[in-house]
Amino acid sequence: MVQRQLPKPSEIFELMRFKKPQLNGRTRRLESALTIEDLRAIAKRRTPRAAFDYTDGAAEGEQSLARARQAFQDVEFHPSVLRDVANVDTSTTVFGGPSALPFGIAPTGFTRLMQTEGETAGAGAAGAAGIPFCLSTLGTTSIETVREANPNGRNWFQLYVMRQREISYALVERAAKAGFDTLFFTVDTPVAGARLRDKRNGFSIPPQLSLRTIGNAIPRPWWWYDFLTTPKLEFASLSSTGGTVGELLDAAMDPTISYEDLRIIREMWSGKLAVKGVQTVEDAKKLAGLGVDGIVLSNHGGRQLDRAPIPFHLLPSVVREVGGDVEVTVDTGIMHGADIVACIALGARFTLIGRAYLYGLMAGGRPGVDRAIQILTEQIVRTMKLLGAHSLEELTPAHVTQLARLAPRRL
């Protein structure tokens, strides 16, 4: 029989440690976030619906995005045991330069609308973490300002080929002059996708006020204070900034974009050139034969063609066909460090995060972006250790099985 006694106060205090209270509200919020989904929840509470939905949403029924995320959830890992993983090396090289982690920040448009620090926060956080930052043609911070925010890090530029080609050519020249080392030639936006959340919200640039938007803004005064007391929202490449997002995209994009445009940009750009938005093995093979340095398997975060191919599912086939000729990068659907590890194991050279970084930005500005990078880094390191891999080079297809949920039907 267990002998019982009155608890001794000294023993109780040994078992109990009172946590020092965190008085800074933003720090407290970000420290409570343990996953990217946690950051998303914070972002949703703190951001007006139209701006949050622009970030969070995708095209039409949003099946492309849902399937991309599901594909990562349908991964089965195969760990190797009894391996020394006291220390792991997450560094890699991509497009001719180093990265401390196997992911960088993807190009996103209208970023300062989500939170006023915008691309400056993303570029600064990327530089501090030793990873690349990619600026969008539709970015709300200039090429030169991004360079100032990340003077010693790697900056990349994502290019849309516009109806007025001279605008695109001028942006290429500015990016080169500012020392950007890699250009993403984007091929999946001949026209804008049908982003129905934006239409239902009446989302436009600049925001248009209505009784609904005012009602949604009342519990979020800090967002409007930031928006109204910081410099006017402007875009790096558009002379006109009025209209819905779809109207702006349709005015800027050109459905006549062709391989000839790729040839012209290749001649103009002396740095590394990757084609972003590749969605078939056939296109990957053709582009590899044209001498590009890399391809980005992407369906634009599900924001263009709904029911598009899942980039992660394409990865093994594309790597098998062209991996020896070009560097293969993946985006769309990445919400966890394990997603990144799975991509590297299946042959990707690198990955890009878009919404994962933006959720952090909306949750807490620059510290929120730092927190998003920290969360993903911790998840990558932990997953690698549990797999028995102490470097990215040790990750192989043997570590990963893509479980089949959507298998093609035989006719």
DOZASE-988556 format. One record per residue (C-alpha): residue number from 1; y, z negated, x negated; residue in three letters. Coordinates in Angstrom, 2 decimals. Example, Ala and Ser with C-alpha at 12.3 -4.5 7.8 and 13.67 -1.06 7.14 Angstrom:
BEGIN
{1; {-4.50; -7.80; -12.30}; "ala"},
{2; {-1.06; -7.14; -13.67}; "ser"},
//
This chain:
BEGIN
{1; {0.00; 0.00; 0.00}; "met"},
{2; {3.47; 0.89; -1.28}; "val"},
{3; {5.52; -2.15; -2.23}; "gln"},
{4; {9.01; -1.95; -0.74}; "arg"},
{5; {12.22; -3.52; -1.96}; "gln"},
{6; {15.87; -3.50; -1.12}; "leu"},
{7; {17.67; -0.62; -2.88}; "pro"},
{8; {19.74; -1.61; -5.86}; "lys"},
{9; {23.36; -0.35; -5.78}; "pro"},
{10; {23.18; 0.70; -9.44}; "ser"},
{11; {20.15; 2.90; -8.75}; "glu"},
{12; {21.83; 4.47; -5.71}; "ile"},
{13; {24.86; 5.48; -7.77}; "phe"},
{14; {22.58; 7.03; -10.38}; "glu"},
{15; {21.10; 9.29; -7.68}; "leu"},
{16; {24.42; 10.20; -6.12}; "met"},
{17; {27.09; 12.31; -7.82}; "arg"},
{18; {30.27; 12.95; -5.91}; "phe"},
{19; {31.59; 16.46; -6.35}; "lys"},
{20; {35.21; 16.75; -7.39}; "lys"},
{21; {37.12; 18.38; -4.50}; "pro"},
{22; {38.55; 21.84; -5.07}; "gln"},
{23; {42.09; 21.87; -3.70}; "leu"},
{24; {42.78; 25.56; -4.24}; "asn"},
{25; {41.74; 27.32; -1.05}; "gly"},
{26; {41.04; 30.70; -2.63}; "arg"},
{27; {38.99; 29.20; -5.43}; "thr"},
{28; {37.05; 27.11; -2.92}; "arg"},
{29; {36.29; 30.19; -0.79}; "arg"},
{30; {35.14; 32.28; -3.72}; "leu"},
{31; {33.01; 29.52; -5.23}; "glu"},
{32; {31.21; 29.19; -1.90}; "ser"},
{33; {30.23; 32.89; -2.03}; "ala"},
{34; {26.79; 33.23; -3.57}; "leu"},
{35; {26.12; 36.85; -2.59}; "thr"},
{36; {28.07; 40.04; -1.90}; "ile"},
{37; {27.26; 39.49; 1.77}; "glu"},
{38; {29.05; 36.15; 1.53}; "asp"},
{39; {32.12; 37.91; 0.13}; "leu"},
{40; {31.89; 40.42; 2.97}; "arg"},
{41; {31.96; 37.60; 5.53}; "ala"},
{42; {35.06; 36.11; 3.91}; "ile"},
{43; {36.71; 39.53; 3.73}; "ala"},
{44; {36.06; 40.14; 7.42}; "lys"},
{45; {37.73; 36.86; 8.37}; "arg"},
{46; {40.79; 37.51; 6.24}; "arg"},
{47; {41.46; 41.22; 6.76}; "thr"},
{48; {42.79; 42.99; 9.87}; "pro"},
{49; {40.10; 44.85; 11.72}; "arg"},
{50; {41.36; 48.38; 11.03}; "ala"},
{51; {41.55; 47.85; 7.26}; "ala"},
{52; {38.21; 46.01; 7.13}; "phe"},
{53; {36.45; 48.63; 9.24}; "asp"},
{54; {37.82; 51.42; 7.06}; "tyr"},
{55; {36.12; 49.75; 4.10}; "thr"},
{56; {32.98; 48.58; 5.84}; "asp"},
{57; {32.34; 51.61; 8.03}; "gly"},
{58; {30.71; 54.96; 7.47}; "ala"},
{59; {30.41; 58.30; 9.28}; "ala"},
{60; {29.29; 58.77; 12.88}; "glu"},
{61; {26.25; 56.55; 13.60}; "gly"},
{62; {26.40; 55.09; 10.06}; "glu"},
{63; {22.74; 55.86; 9.50}; "gln"},
{64; {23.25; 57.19; 5.97}; "ser"},
{65; {24.67; 53.86; 4.84}; "leu"},
{66; {22.09; 51.79; 6.71}; "ala"},
{67; {19.22; 53.82; 5.27}; "arg"},
{68; {20.62; 53.59; 1.74}; "ala"},
{69; {20.78; 49.80; 1.97}; "arg"},
{70; {17.35; 49.63; 3.58}; "gln"},
{71; {15.90; 51.69; 0.73}; "ala"},
{72; {16.88; 48.98; -1.74}; "phe"},
{73; {15.42; 46.29; 0.51}; "gln"},
{74; {12.18; 48.27; 0.58}; "asp"},
{75; {11.64; 47.82; -3.16}; "val"},
{76; {8.61; 46.02; -4.51}; "glu"},
{77; {8.95; 44.72; -8.06}; "phe"},
{78; {6.06; 44.33; -10.52}; "his"},
{79; {6.85; 41.67; -13.12}; "pro"},
{80; {5.31; 41.34; -16.57}; "ser"},
{81; {4.48; 37.76; -17.49}; "val"},
{82; {4.39; 35.69; -20.69}; "leu"},
{83; {7.32; 37.51; -22.27}; "arg"},
{84; {10.21; 35.94; -24.14}; "asp"},
{85; {13.25; 36.39; -21.91}; "val"},
{86; {15.36; 33.50; -23.15}; "ala"},
{87; {18.08; 36.06; -23.76}; "asn"},
{88; {18.61; 39.41; -22.04}; "val"},
{89; {20.81; 42.31; -23.05}; "asp"},
{90; {22.55; 44.01; -20.12}; "thr"},
{91; {24.61; 46.42; -22.22}; "ser"},
{92; {24.25; 50.18; -22.16}; "thr"},
{93; {26.00; 53.40; -23.08}; "thr"},
{94; {27.11; 55.96; -20.53}; "val"},
{95; {29.11; 59.17; -20.86}; "phe"},
{96; {29.68; 58.64; -24.54}; "gly"},
{97; {30.86; 55.03; -24.47}; "gly"},
{98; {29.74; 51.44; -24.04}; "pro"},
{99; {29.44; 49.26; -20.96}; "ser"},
{100; {28.56; 45.59; -21.00}; "ala"},
{101; {26.70; 45.99; -17.71}; "leu"},
{102; {24.74; 48.82; -16.07}; "pro"},
{103; {27.36; 49.31; -13.36}; "phe"},
{104; {30.99; 50.27; -13.05}; "gly"},
{105; {33.58; 50.26; -10.28}; "ile"},
{106; {33.42; 53.34; -8.09}; "ala"},
{107; {36.48; 55.32; -6.96}; "pro"},
{108; {37.83; 54.17; -3.60}; "thr"},
{109; {40.78; 55.47; -1.62}; "gly"},
{110; {43.64; 53.56; 0.03}; "phe"},
{111; {42.66; 50.46; -1.95}; "thr"},
{112; {45.98; 48.62; -1.77}; "arg"},
{113; {45.75; 48.75; 2.02}; "leu"},
{114; {42.68; 46.51; 1.83}; "met"},
{115; {44.47; 43.98; -0.39}; "gln"},
{116; {47.78; 44.55; -2.09}; "thr"},
{117; {46.54; 44.08; -5.67}; "glu"},
{118; {44.33; 47.12; -5.11}; "gly"},
{119; {43.28; 49.21; -8.09}; "glu"},
{120; {45.21; 46.96; -10.48}; "thr"},
{121; {42.84; 44.11; -9.65}; "ala"},
{122; {39.81; 46.38; -9.98}; "gly"},
{123; {40.88; 47.87; -13.30}; "ala"},
{124; {41.83; 44.50; -14.76}; "gly"},
{125; {38.56; 42.90; -13.67}; "ala"},
{126; {36.57; 45.84; -15.04}; "ala"},
{127; {38.34; 45.62; -18.37}; "gly"},
{128; {37.69; 41.88; -18.59}; "ala"},
{129; {34.00; 42.42; -17.81}; "ala"},
{130; {33.66; 45.31; -20.27}; "gly"},
{131; {32.70; 47.88; -17.63}; "ile"},
{132; {34.31; 51.21; -16.61}; "pro"},
{133; {36.78; 51.56; -13.76}; "phe"},
{134; {37.10; 54.82; -11.82}; "cys"},
{135; {40.33; 55.73; -10.03}; "leu"},
{136; {40.22; 57.91; -6.92}; "ser"},
{137; {42.44; 60.91; -6.28}; "thr"},
{138; {43.31; 59.03; -3.08}; "leu"},
{139; {44.04; 55.85; -4.99}; "gly"},
{140; {47.17; 53.85; -4.22}; "thr"},
{141; {47.97; 53.10; -7.85}; "thr"},
{142; {49.03; 55.74; -10.33}; "ser"},
{143; {46.96; 56.91; -13.27}; "ile"},
{144; {49.50; 55.44; -15.65}; "glu"},
{145; {49.57; 52.03; -13.93}; "thr"},
{146; {45.79; 51.80; -14.03}; "val"},
{147; {45.99; 52.49; -17.75}; "arg"},
{148; {48.46; 49.63; -18.10}; "glu"},
{149; {46.15; 47.31; -16.15}; "ala"},
{150; {43.16; 48.25; -18.31}; "asn"},
{151; {44.68; 49.32; -21.63}; "pro"},
{152; {41.66; 48.68; -23.84}; "asn"},
{153; {38.85; 49.41; -21.39}; "gly"},
{154; {37.24; 52.58; -20.13}; "arg"},
{155; {39.02; 54.38; -17.31}; "asn"},
{156; {37.52; 57.29; -15.38}; "trp"},
{157; {39.10; 59.59; -12.81}; "phe"},
{158; {37.55; 61.00; -9.63}; "gln"},
{159; {38.90; 64.43; -8.71}; "leu"},
{160; {39.11; 66.12; -5.33}; "tyr"},
{161; {39.76; 69.85; -5.44}; "val"},
{162; {42.67; 70.28; -3.07}; "met"},
{163; {43.97; 73.23; -1.14}; "arg"},
{164; {46.91; 73.26; -3.51}; "gln"},
{165; {44.97; 73.62; -6.75}; "arg"},
{166; {48.05; 72.86; -8.84}; "glu"},
{167; {48.00; 69.26; -7.59}; "ile"},
{168; {44.43; 68.82; -8.82}; "ser"},
{169; {45.17; 70.51; -12.14}; "tyr"},
{170; {48.18; 68.25; -12.71}; "ala"},
{171; {46.06; 65.16; -12.06}; "leu"},
{172; {43.50; 66.32; -14.61}; "val"},
{173; {46.25; 66.71; -17.20}; "glu"},
{174; {47.71; 63.28; -16.41}; "arg"},
{175; {44.31; 61.60; -16.67}; "ala"},
{176; {43.68; 63.22; -20.05}; "ala"},
{177; {47.12; 62.19; -21.31}; "lys"},
{178; {46.50; 58.60; -20.19}; "ala"},
{179; {43.27; 58.44; -22.20}; "gly"},
{180; {40.78; 58.53; -19.32}; "phe"},
{181; {37.48; 59.55; -20.90}; "asp"},
{182; {35.37; 60.78; -17.96}; "thr"},
{183; {36.11; 62.97; -14.94}; "leu"},
{184; {34.10; 62.92; -11.69}; "phe"},
{185; {34.25; 66.33; -10.02}; "phe"},
{186; {33.53; 65.51; -6.37}; "thr"},
{187; {31.59; 68.03; -4.30}; "val"},
{188; {30.62; 66.32; -1.02}; "asp"},
{189; {33.96; 66.48; 0.81}; "thr"},
{190; {34.78; 70.06; 1.84}; "pro"},
{191; {36.02; 68.40; 5.04}; "val"},
{192; {36.32; 64.78; 6.12}; "ala"},
{193; {33.38; 63.04; 7.73}; "gly"},
{194; {33.71; 61.70; 11.29}; "ala"},
{195; {34.56; 58.05; 10.65}; "arg"},
{196; {34.43; 56.81; 14.20}; "leu"},
{197; {35.44; 53.23; 13.52}; "arg"},
{198; {38.75; 54.50; 12.17}; "asp"},
{199; {39.34; 56.67; 15.22}; "lys"},
{200; {38.51; 53.87; 17.62}; "arg"},
{201; {40.84; 51.52; 15.74}; "asn"},
{202; {43.63; 54.11; 15.63}; "gly"},
{203; {43.61; 53.61; 11.87}; "phe"},
{204; {46.35; 55.51; 10.09}; "ser"},
{205; {48.38; 55.48; 6.90}; "ile"},
{206; {50.78; 53.71; 7.17}; "pro"},
{207; {49.35; 51.33; 9.80}; "pro"},
{208; {50.60; 51.95; 13.31}; "gln"},
{209; {51.33; 48.84; 15.34}; "leu"},
{210; {50.04; 48.36; 18.87}; "ser"},
{211; {49.40; 45.35; 21.06}; "leu"},
{212; {45.82; 45.38; 19.81}; "arg"},
{213; {46.73; 45.47; 16.10}; "thr"},
{214; {49.38; 42.79; 16.60}; "ile"},
{215; {46.86; 40.58; 18.38}; "gly"},
{216; {44.37; 41.12; 15.57}; "asn"},
{217; {47.04; 40.32; 12.97}; "ala"},
{218; {48.16; 36.99; 14.41}; "ile"},
{219; {45.32; 34.97; 12.83}; "pro"},
{220; {45.80; 36.83; 9.52}; "arg"},
{221; {49.51; 36.39; 8.67}; "pro"},
{222; {48.81; 36.23; 4.92}; "trp"},
{223; {47.59; 39.84; 4.90}; "trp"},
{224; {50.73; 41.10; 6.65}; "trp"},
{225; {52.94; 38.98; 4.42}; "tyr"},
{226; {51.35; 40.57; 1.34}; "asp"},
{227; {51.57; 44.03; 2.84}; "phe"},
{228; {55.24; 43.75; 3.86}; "leu"},
{229; {56.52; 42.03; 0.71}; "thr"},
{230; {54.94; 44.30; -1.90}; "thr"},
{231; {55.84; 47.87; -2.96}; "pro"},
{232; {55.42; 50.66; -0.44}; "lys"},
{233; {51.92; 52.08; -0.08}; "leu"},
{234; {51.84; 55.39; -1.94}; "glu"},
{235; {49.15; 57.80; -3.10}; "phe"},
{236; {48.62; 59.36; -6.48}; "ala"},
{237; {48.21; 62.92; -5.27}; "ser"},
{238; {49.62; 63.35; -1.77}; "leu"},
{239; {53.22; 64.27; -1.13}; "ser"},
{240; {52.84; 63.29; 2.54}; "ser"},
{241; {51.25; 59.99; 3.52}; "thr"},
{242; {51.44; 60.10; 7.30}; "gly"},
{243; {48.53; 60.54; 9.68}; "gly"},
{244; {45.02; 59.35; 10.26}; "thr"},
{245; {42.62; 59.11; 7.35}; "val"},
{246; {40.72; 62.15; 8.60}; "gly"},
{247; {43.91; 64.19; 8.89}; "glu"},
{248; {44.95; 63.23; 5.37}; "leu"},
{249; {41.57; 64.19; 3.99}; "leu"},
{250; {41.46; 67.47; 5.84}; "asp"},
{251; {44.92; 68.35; 4.56}; "ala"},
{252; {43.95; 67.54; 0.98}; "ala"},
{253; {40.40; 68.90; 0.81}; "met"},
{254; {39.44; 72.55; 0.65}; "asp"},
{255; {36.26; 73.93; 2.27}; "pro"},
{256; {36.38; 76.90; -0.12}; "thr"},
{257; {35.56; 74.73; -3.16}; "ile"},
{258; {33.07; 76.60; -5.36}; "ser"},
{259; {31.34; 76.80; -8.71}; "tyr"},
{260; {34.36; 78.72; -9.96}; "glu"},
{261; {36.47; 75.60; -9.44}; "asp"},
{262; {33.96; 73.63; -11.47}; "leu"},
{263; {34.22; 76.21; -14.26}; "arg"},
{264; {38.02; 75.98; -14.31}; "ile"},
{265; {38.02; 72.18; -14.44}; "ile"},
{266; {35.37; 72.22; -17.17}; "arg"},
{267; {37.64; 74.42; -19.28}; "glu"},
{268; {40.64; 72.14; -18.65}; "met"},
{269; {38.88; 68.83; -19.33}; "trp"},
{270; {37.82; 67.97; -22.87}; "ser"},
{271; {36.17; 64.65; -21.99}; "gly"},
{272; {32.89; 63.94; -20.25}; "lys"},
{273; {32.42; 65.69; -16.90}; "leu"},
{274; {30.10; 64.47; -14.15}; "ala"},
{275; {29.57; 66.01; -10.72}; "val"},
{276; {29.70; 63.41; -7.95}; "lys"},
{277; {28.02; 63.87; -4.58}; "gly"},
{278; {24.78; 65.60; -5.58}; "val"},
{279; {22.15; 65.23; -2.85}; "gln"},
{280; {19.28; 67.60; -3.67}; "thr"},
{281; {17.01; 68.21; -6.63}; "val"},
{282; {17.85; 71.92; -6.51}; "glu"},
{283; {21.58; 71.31; -6.92}; "asp"},
{284; {20.93; 68.83; -9.70}; "ala"},
{285; {18.92; 71.45; -11.61}; "lys"},
{286; {21.57; 74.12; -11.14}; "lys"},
{287; {24.38; 71.83; -12.29}; "leu"},
{288; {22.39; 70.68; -15.32}; "ala"},
{289; {22.04; 74.32; -16.29}; "gly"},
{290; {25.82; 74.70; -16.23}; "leu"},
{291; {26.32; 72.16; -18.98}; "gly"},
{292; {27.85; 69.22; -17.14}; "val"},
{293; {27.41; 65.85; -18.82}; "asp"},
{294; {26.17; 63.98; -15.79}; "gly"},
{295; {25.53; 63.94; -12.08}; "ile"},
{296; {26.17; 61.17; -9.59}; "val"},
{297; {23.56; 60.94; -6.85}; "leu"},
{298; {25.71; 59.91; -3.91}; "ser"},
{299; {26.22; 60.55; -0.23}; "asn"},
{300; {29.75; 59.18; -0.47}; "his"},
{301; {28.74; 55.76; 0.73}; "gly"},
{302; {27.52; 57.30; 3.97}; "gly"},
{303; {31.08; 58.31; 4.80}; "arg"},
{304; {30.62; 62.09; 4.95}; "gln"},
{305; {27.37; 63.59; 6.29}; "leu"},
{306; {25.46; 61.12; 8.42}; "asp"},
{307; {21.65; 61.22; 8.00}; "arg"},
{308; {22.20; 62.52; 4.48}; "ala"},
{309; {19.52; 62.08; 1.79}; "pro"},
{310; {19.14; 58.58; 0.35}; "ile"},
{311; {20.36; 58.67; -3.28}; "pro"},
{312; {17.93; 55.97; -4.43}; "phe"},
{313; {14.99; 57.91; -2.98}; "his"},
{314; {16.14; 61.06; -4.80}; "leu"},
{315; {16.42; 59.30; -8.14}; "leu"},
{316; {12.84; 59.62; -9.51}; "pro"},
{317; {12.61; 63.34; -8.73}; "ser"},
{318; {16.03; 64.12; -10.17}; "val"},
{319; {15.37; 62.14; -13.33}; "val"},
{320; {12.04; 63.91; -13.75}; "arg"},
{321; {13.70; 67.33; -13.44}; "glu"},
{322; {16.99; 66.93; -15.30}; "val"},
{323; {17.02; 63.46; -16.88}; "gly"},
{324; {16.56; 64.91; -20.33}; "gly"},
{325; {19.62; 67.15; -19.96}; "asp"},
{326; {22.19; 65.06; -18.09}; "val"},
{327; {22.93; 61.40; -17.45}; "glu"},
{328; {22.03; 60.43; -13.91}; "val"},
{329; {24.16; 57.86; -12.08}; "thr"},
{330; {23.60; 56.42; -8.60}; "val"},
{331; {25.84; 54.98; -5.92}; "asp"},
{332; {25.70; 54.19; -2.17}; "thr"},
{333; {24.20; 51.06; -0.69}; "gly"},
{334; {24.23; 48.76; -3.73}; "ile"},
{335; {24.77; 45.17; -2.58}; "met"},
{336; {22.68; 43.15; -5.05}; "his"},
{337; {22.03; 43.07; -8.77}; "gly"},
{338; {18.35; 43.75; -8.08}; "ala"},
{339; {19.40; 47.10; -6.55}; "asp"},
{340; {20.98; 47.99; -9.87}; "ile"},
{341; {17.92; 46.88; -11.83}; "val"},
{342; {15.70; 49.05; -9.61}; "ala"},
{343; {17.90; 52.10; -10.28}; "cys"},
{344; {17.79; 51.58; -14.04}; "ile"},
{345; {14.01; 51.09; -13.95}; "ala"},
{346; {13.60; 54.43; -12.16}; "leu"},
{347; {15.61; 56.27; -14.78}; "gly"},
{348; {19.26; 56.02; -13.81}; "ala"},
{349; {21.61; 55.73; -16.75}; "arg"},
{350; {24.21; 53.89; -14.71}; "phe"},
{351; {25.26; 52.78; -11.21}; "thr"},
{352; {28.54; 52.44; -9.32}; "leu"},
{353; {29.66; 49.79; -6.84}; "ile"},
{354; {32.22; 50.52; -4.13}; "gly"},
{355; {32.11; 48.23; -1.09}; "arg"},
{356; {30.64; 45.39; -3.16}; "ala"},
{357; {33.84; 45.32; -5.22}; "tyr"},
{358; {36.11; 45.85; -2.21}; "leu"},
{359; {34.61; 42.91; -0.34}; "tyr"},
{360; {35.57; 40.75; -3.31}; "gly"},
{361; {39.05; 42.27; -3.38}; "leu"},
{362; {39.63; 41.52; 0.30}; "met"},
{363; {38.15; 38.04; -0.07}; "ala"},
{364; {40.44; 36.98; -2.89}; "gly"},
{365; {42.34; 39.66; -4.79}; "gly"},
{366; {41.67; 39.89; -8.52}; "arg"},
{367; {39.68; 36.60; -8.61}; "pro"},
{368; {37.56; 37.98; -5.78}; "gly"},
{369; {36.74; 41.10; -7.81}; "val"},
{370; {35.87; 38.88; -10.77}; "asp"},
{371; {33.59; 36.89; -8.48}; "arg"},
{372; {31.84; 40.04; -7.20}; "ala"},
{373; {31.15; 41.16; -10.77}; "ile"},
{374; {29.94; 37.66; -11.66}; "gln"},
{375; {27.55; 37.55; -8.70}; "ile"},
{376; {26.03; 40.94; -9.56}; "leu"},
{377; {25.77; 40.02; -13.23}; "thr"},
{378; {23.91; 36.80; -12.48}; "glu"},
{379; {21.55; 38.67; -10.16}; "gln"},
{380; {20.87; 41.36; -12.77}; "ile"},
{381; {20.13; 38.82; -15.49}; "val"},
{382; {17.89; 36.73; -13.25}; "arg"},
{383; {15.97; 39.78; -11.99}; "thr"},
{384; {15.44; 41.09; -15.52}; "met"},
{385; {14.13; 37.72; -16.69}; "lys"},
{386; {11.76; 37.45; -13.75}; "leu"},
{387; {10.52; 40.99; -14.47}; "leu"},
{388; {9.92; 40.09; -18.12}; "gly"},
{389; {12.48; 42.58; -19.49}; "ala"},
{390; {14.99; 41.39; -22.07}; "his"},
{391; {16.85; 44.71; -22.27}; "ser"},
{392; {17.59; 47.61; -19.94}; "leu"},
{393; {15.46; 49.88; -22.13}; "glu"},
{394; {12.40; 47.79; -21.25}; "glu"},
{395; {12.81; 48.53; -17.54}; "leu"},
{396; {10.43; 51.34; -16.52}; "thr"},
{397; {9.14; 52.94; -13.30}; "pro"},
{398; {6.10; 50.67; -13.62}; "ala"},
{399; {8.38; 47.79; -12.57}; "his"},
{400; {9.27; 49.35; -9.21}; "val"},
{401; {7.57; 50.73; -6.12}; "thr"},
{402; {9.67; 52.41; -3.44}; "gln"},
{403; {7.98; 51.41; -0.20}; "leu"},
{404; {7.86; 54.21; 2.36}; "ala"},
{405; {9.61; 53.55; 5.65}; "arg"},
{406; {10.94; 57.03; 6.41}; "leu"},
{407; {8.27; 59.49; 5.30}; "ala"},
{408; {8.72; 63.20; 6.15}; "pro"},
{409; {6.61; 64.32; 9.08}; "arg"},
{410; {4.10; 67.05; 8.28}; "arg"},
{411; {4.52; 70.14; 10.43}; "leu"},
//
